Amino acid sequence: MESMESEDGKLRIYGLTQNTKTNEYMMVFDGFHSLRYQGFGCCIRCKQYNTLEAWCQACDPQIATQGWTSGNMDIDNCIREFQLNTEVYESMIEWIPFDRLSNMQISEGSESVFTSTWLDGIRTLEGSEYRGFKKSRTPFCKVSLKTLHYSQASILDIIQEFKDHMRLIDDVYYIYGLTKNTATNEYMMVFNEIRLIKDSSSYEKCAHCDQYYTNLELWCQACEVQGWTSGNMDIDDCIKEYQLTAARYDMIIEWIPFDRLKNIYKIGEGGFGSVFSAIWLDGIRKNQGSRKHSCTVALKTLPGIQTDPSYFLKEFRNHMKCRLVNSITAGSQLEIYGLTQNTISKEYLVVLQYANRGSLHKFLSKSKDLTWKLRLKLLEDISNDLAQIHKAGFIHCDLHSGNILINQYINRSFKCYIADLGLSRKKNESVLEKEICGIMPYIAPEILLGQQYTFAADIYSLGIIMTEMSTRKRPFIDYPHNLNLALRICNGSRPKFAPETPDCYVQLAMQCMSSDVQKRPTAEVVNSTIRDWNLDDLCNSNIEDLNIAADKIKTSHIFKQNYLNSQYISKPINTQEIEQSYKVFSIGFDDFL
């Protein structure tokens, strides 16, 4: 196209036109002619040289204003105003969808500033003048979020505060845009403080992507989600979702190739899956990017149709959500390492922490010298784990001594963990009668009668476990798990306690097993009570009673089991039959076993 330059050389003039609506004559020109340079590359839209590296001032700001919306016209106009005045690709602000920000955590010392991982990432340039430049991003990068203080006021106040922050660009902030917290409906500024970005140069760089490590642990979060696949997109997305929420290297889960697992032996089987032990050659993650190689782990088959990931991933997701209640200490303490697939059977398995003393049931039945001090320590662990599960909004729904695991450490200390969250569900999640499963002696009477699960149903199960820890025998061991037993439970029958069991212990367990759900304590209350008993400096009558009782019953014999252990696996429960029979027939309340 023929054209001419203005006298000062700043404009390239192409001609004249006339606006047919206003009849005004208009000059057609390129106002950025003097900025264009061959070494910046060519704009794919106007076919002219760019005004900066991979940036056309005439076209790119216009492109940036299109194809998105915040849902609010005033916010959109504010962002577009800044976009149209942007002169550098890396400085372009944008509307950032909240679901593209993960692992949001509150910053220390502030109630309105958070850190997060921006999945799309900060705008950067790649290339050189010789090879050419292209627009790019640094994905999975750490950013800060600041709640705008006037978010509860008018939109205009929010916009004004954002504009005030924009004036501090190049001095205090790198501002990337705005977002809206979908949970609180508060608008938030996405930014980084310049001093923090400069401080990141103290981190070492990742050898794979040449970016600074995520933190001082020599860990690159961006590289974790790349370079591997399970072969199934749904499983890949599930694992990556939790990789991006990990706060530390040792909390990362991963896809574990099955050929990296050796010496696999079956060690248990329940109503909804089998458990194996194995040697994981690569090993458990530790700090500073290292691993404990060739360590023993547990493998658990995931229930459901193996071709439907949305079903068999439920238990895995439930464990992970409970584990991430507290991203520092982890909610549910049982460690999850990742997922794998048996290359022969094609079954998917979750790889998790190996508990070397097995289930609580096995531990109770085999330990020769079980003191009350140890029992209370284990109960403190169990009640704490249950409190964390409830804090995450989940009801376990299948709590019994077979899915509570025990590990003994080198220093001979013990630790209890709640496992098997396959039947767990969110609070207030309705279920069908046919979905009620479990081991009958551990199921709360209201659940046997067809009511919905609540946190209190888990507390009832905990009370039953407390009787089992007292007697060291299964609850209702002398009775088959049938309609008659269900009716006994619904009419108030409860397992007995061992002789000399302290009154304080019996009272707490009976409160947990109350037929009135309103009288059952919360898991936090149970945990606090047992923790108080365990404190050495408490020195009250409860502790003295427990110490005396320990001497009397620590050698209590292990009762003969009159019915096979096959009864004590989770099975479907016909609550409709129980409810109908309960209305017609009942057993006396004083018929305690």
N, C-alpha and C positions, 0 to 999 in steps of 0.2 A: 504494500500500500504506500502510495506517495504521501509524503508529509514534509513538514518544515519545522525547524526549531525556532523557539522564541529568541529574542535578542540576548537575553541573559543565559540561554542554554538550559534552562530548567524545565521547559515544557516542550513537548513534541505535539504540534498542531496538525490535525488531520482534515479539518474542514468545518463547515457550518451545517446546521439543521434547523428545522422549525417545529415547535411544539404545536400539534394540530388542535389541541384543546385551548391553549392560552394564546396561540399565534405569536408566541415569543420566539425570537431567533436565539440559537444556542451554539456555542463553539464546542467542537469535539476535540479533546486533547488528552494527552497522558501527562498527569501532573507529577509523575515519579520518574520521568525520563532521565533526569540527572543522576538518579540513584541506581539505575540498572547497570549491571556489569556481567560480562560473559562468564566470569569465574563463579558466579553464584548459581549458575544453572538456568534452565528455561522454564517458565511457567506453563504448565500443561493446559491452562485455561485460555489465557490471552496470547500465548505463543511468544511473549516478549521475555527478555532476560529478567531474572528476579532482581528485586531491590536489595535483598540480603540473602545469605545462604539458605536455599530451599524456601524462600519467602518472597511472595509478590504482594507488595503493599496494596496494589489495586484490587487484587482478587481474593487473597486468603482471608482478610477480615470479613469480607462478605460471606465467604463459604462457612466461616466459623459460626455465624449467626443463624445458620439454617439447620434443620433436622433434629431439633431438640426443644424441650420446654420444661420448665420447673413446675408448671401447673398454675403459676401465678404471673399475670401479665406484667405487673410492676417489677417483680424480680427479674423476669426475662428482659425487660427493657433496660434495667440497670446493668445486667451482664453484657448485653449487646452494645451498650454505650461504650464500655471499656474495650470490648472486642474490636469495635470499629476504629478505635484509636491505637490499637496495638501495632508496634513496628517490628517486633521480633517474635519469631515462632515460639521460643521457650517462655515468653512472657504472657502468652495468651491465657486468660482465665476462662473458666467454663463452668457449666452446671454439671455437678458430679452426682450421679445417682447413688443413693445411700447403700444400695446392695452391692456396689463396687468397692465398698470399704469394709474390711473384715478385721477381726481381732481388736476391737475397740476397747481400750483400757484407760481408766482415769489416770491422769498424771499426778505424781506425788506433789502434795501441797496446793492443789487447785481442785475446785469442784466444777469448773466450767471448761477446763482444757483436758483433752484426751489425746492418746496416740492411737494410730490405726495403720493398717496396711492397705494402700491404694492398689487395687488389682491392676488397673490399666496403667497407672504410673505417670511419672513426671515427663513432660515433653523434653526431648533431647534431639540433637543433630548427629547424624552419622556421616562419615566420609571425609573428603578433603577437596581442596581446590583442584588437585590433579585428577582424582577419581570421581569428583562430583559429590554433592551433598544430598541427603534425603532426610525427610522428617521421620522421627522415631520416638520411642518412649522407653523409659526404664521401668518395667512392670514390677509389681510386688514391692514397692518401695514404702518406707515408713514416712508417715506424715502426721501432722498435728491437727486436731479439730478444736475449734473454740466456739462455744455456745454464744450466740449474740444476745446480749443482755436484755434487749428489748423484744425478744421473740414473742413474749406474751402481749406486747403492745401492738401498735399499728405497723403495717408493712413499711410505711415510710420511715419509721424510726429504725427499723432493721436495716433498710437501705442506707440511711445516713451513717449508722455505725460502721457498716461495711465500707463506705466511701472514706470514712475517717481512717480506717485501717489501710486502705489502698494508698493513702498519702505517705505511708511509712515504708512503702516498697523501696528496695535498694538500701534502706537504712536499718530496718529492723526485721522485715518479713520478706519471704518469698511466698506470695499468695497464688494459689492454684485455682481457687474458685469457691463456689458455694454448694452446700448440700442441705438436705432436710432429714433429720432423724425421724424415721417412720414410726418409731415407738412413742416418742414424746411430742412430735410435730414441731420441734424447735429447729430453727435455721442455724447452721453452723458454717463457719469459715474454715476452709481447708488450706493449710499453710505449713511452712517450716520457718523457724527462727534462723536467721543468717548465721548467728554465732554457733548454733548446733550443727549446721551443715558444715561449717568450717572445722568444728571439732571432730566430725566424722573422719577427717583425714588421718586421725590417730589410729583408726582401725586398719587392719591389714586388708588386702584385696583378695577376692576369690580368684583362684587360678583358672576357673572355667569361664566366668563371664567378665572378669576384670573389673567388677564393681566392688565397692567396700562391703565387708561382711556386715550382716544384720546387727551383730553386737560383738562384744569382745571375746565371745566364745569360739571365734573362728568358724562361724556358721553363716552360710548364705541361704536365706529362706527362699530366694527366687529360684535357685538351682534345685531345691528339693522337689519342686513340682514338675521338673522337666527330666527327660532322659530315661523314662521308664513307662511301662504300661502293663496292666493286668490282662489286657486283651478284651476288656469289657468297659465300655464308656461310662456306665452308671457307677461301677466300682471305682474307676479312676477318679470320677468327679467327687465321689464320697470321700476318698482318701485325701484328695487335694484340698477339699473343703476344710478338713481338720488340720492339714499341714499348714494352711494359711492362718489358722487361729492359734497355732502353737507359740508360746512366749519364749520357749527355750529349746535348745538343741536336743536335750534329753527327753523332751515331751513330744517330739515328732513321731508320728506313726508312719508306716510305709508299706508298700507292696513287697512281700518277701517271697522270692522265687522258691518253689518247693524243693528244688535240688540243693538249696542251701540249708535244708533241715535233714539231719541224719539221726539214726538210732531211734526211730519212732516206735513207741510201745503204747498199747492201749492200757489206760490206768483206771478208767471208770466209764459208766454209762448211766444215763438218766432217762427220763421220759421224753426229753426233747433233744437229745444229742449225745455223742460220745466224746470222751476226753482222752488225750494222748500226751505223753511226754516226748520231748525231742531235744536234740542238740542243734542250736542255731549257730552255724559256723561264723557268720558275720558278727553276731552278738548284739547285746544291749547297748544302747547309746549311753555314754557318760558325758561329763563336761569337757570343755575345750575341744570338741569335735572328735573325741576318741570313743572307742568301743571296748566292751568286755567280750572278747572273742570266745567262741565255742562254749556258750553257756546253755544251761538247761531252761527250756521254756515249756509251756503247756499249749496244746492245740485243742480247740473245741469246735466241733462241727456246728454249723449254723442251721437252724431248723428251716423247713419250708422247701418249696420247689426251687431247685438250684438254678433253673433257667429264669427265675423271676427275682432279680436282685432287690427290687423294692420290698420284697417280703423278708428274705433272709438277712438283709442288712439292718432290720429293725433292732435286733438285740445289740448289734455292733454300735449303732447310733445311740441307743439308750445308754450303753456303757460310757461312750465318749462324752455325751452331754453331762452325765453325772460327774465324770472325771474332770470336766472343765468348769464345774461350778466355781471353783477357785483356781484360776490359772497359775497360781504360784505353788500352792500346796496340793492341788488336785482334789476334786470333790470326793468321789469314791476312790479309795486308795488302791484298788486293784489295778496294776499297771497293764495297759494295752499297748502292744508293740506294732500290730498291723494285721494284715490279711494275707492269706495264701490260698492256693488251690491244689488239691491232690491231683497230680497229673494222670493217675490211673483211674480213680473213682470219679473224678471231676467235681468232687465235693469242695465247697469253699469252707475255710476254717479261719477262726480268729486266733491270732497268736498273742498269748498273754502270759503274765507272770506265773511261774511255777511255784506252787505251795508245797513244800517238801514234807509236811505232816498231814497232807490230805484234808478230808472234810472234818468238820467239827464232830459229826457222828462217829467216824472212825477213831478220832483222837480220844473222845470220851470213852469209847468201848475198849481201847487198847492201853491207855495210860494207866500205869500201876499206882502212881503216887500223884494224885491230882489235888493240889491244895486249893483252899478257897481264895487265897490271894491270886493264884493264877486264873481261876474261874472268873473272878471279878475283873481282872485285866482283860480277858477275852471278851467279856460282856461289855466292857467300856468301848472296846474297838468296834464290836458289832453295832451297838447303839449309836456310836458316832458315825459309822458308815451309813446306817439307816437314816440318821438325821440329815446327812448330806444328800442322800437320794431324795428325801422329801423336800429339801431345800431347792433341789433342781426341778421340783414340780412333778416328780414321778412317784407312783405307788408300785412297790415291788410285786405284789400279788402272788408270790410263790416262795415266801421266806420259810426255810426249814434248815435243819442241821446238815442236810446233805449238800446244800449249795452255799455253805459258809466254809471258807478255806482257811487253813492255818499254816503259817510259815515259821520255822525256827531258824534263827540266825546264828552266826558263829559264836557270838557272846552268850548263846543259850536263851536269849529272850524270844518271846513269841509275839506274833501279830496275826490278827483275824481280819478277814476280808469277806465282804458279801459279793457273791458272784451270781451268774445266771439271771440276767435281766430280760430274758426272752419273753416273759409274760408280762413284764411291767408295762404300765400305761400312764399317760398324763392324768393329773387330777381332773375330775369332772368328765373324763372320757367315758361315754356310755359303751357298754358291751352287751352282746347277746348272751342268752343263757347258755347256748352251746359252747361259748368261749370260756366258761368257767372251768379252770383246770387247777390241779394242785394235789397235795397230799392231805386227805381228809382231817386227820387229827390236828393239823396246823391251821385249818381254815376257820375263820371267825363264824360264829353262828348266824349272823345276819347275812353273810355271803352264801352260806348253805341254804338259806331261805330265799335266795334269789335277789337280794338287794345289791346295789352297786358298790364297787370297791371304793374305800376311802383310806386315808392315812391310818385311821384307827384300826383297820383290818390288819395292817402290817404290825401294829402294836400288839394286837392279840397274838399273832404268830410269835412275836418276840417273847411274850409271856409264856407261851408253850415251850419255847426253847429254854427259858429260865428253869422250868420244871425238869427238863431233860438234863440240864447241867447240874441240877441238884441230885437227881437219882442215877444219872449216867445210863439211863435206859430210854428207849423210844417211848413217846407218849401213847397211851392206850395199847401197849404192846400185847395184851392178852385178848384183844378183840379184833375180829375181821373188820375191814373197812367197808361197811355196808350201810344200808338204810337205818338199821337199829343203832349203830354207833352215831350216825348223823343226828338222829332224834335225841340221843343222850346228850350230845354236845349242845343242841339247841335248847334243851331243858336245863342246862346249867352244869352238867357234869364236867369236871376238869381233872387232869392227872394229879396224882398225889406228889408230895415232896418227900425227900429222904428224911429219916429221923434226925433230930437235932439241927435241922436247917434253921438259921436265925430268923426270928420273927420279922425283922425289918425287910429281909429278902423275900419272905413269903408274902408280906403285905404288898410290896411293890409288884411282884409277879401277879398276884390276884387282882390288883388294880388294872394291870395290863389286860387280863383275861376277863374283865367285867362284861356281863351281858349288855350293860348300858354303855354304848359307844361314847357317850358324853363324859363318862367317868374315867375313861382310859387316858393316861398322860400322853404327851407328845414324845417323840424320840429324843428331842433335846432335853426334856425334863428327866427322862430315864437316864440319859447319858450323864447329865449333871449330878444326879443322885449317886450313881455308881462311881463317878469320878471323885466325889466327896468321900465316899467310903474308902477309896484307894489312897487318899492323901495321908501321908504318915503323920503330919502335924495336926490332923483333926482331933485324934485322941478322944473320940466320943464312945458311947456305949455300943454303937453299931459295930465299930471296928473291933472292939473287945469281944463282942458276941461272935463275930465271924472268925476271929483267931482261935477262940476256944472250940468252935464248931469244927474248924478245919482239922484239929487234932483228933476229933471223935469220928469224923466220917471220911477223912481223906483216903482211907483204905477200904471204903465201902465196896462190897463185891459187885461184880458186873452181872446183872441179871440175865438169866436165860431168856432168849427170845422165842416165844411160842409161835410166832408167825414169821414167815420168810420176809427177808428184806425187800422182796419184790413188791410188797405192799407199799413200801415207802418210796415210790417214785411218782412223779406228777402224772395225773390221769384226768380225763374229763369227768366232771361231776354233774349228775342229773339233778339240778336244783328244783326243777318243776316237780319231780316225784317227791323230793323231801318236803317241799312246801305243802303239797296236797296232803301228805301223810301227817304232817305236823298239825294241820287244822283238825284232823279227825282223831288223832291218837297222840298221846304224850307220855313221857316217863317222869316219875317223881323227881323233884329237885334235890332231894336228899340222897339220891343214889350216886354218891361220889365213888370213883374208882380208887 
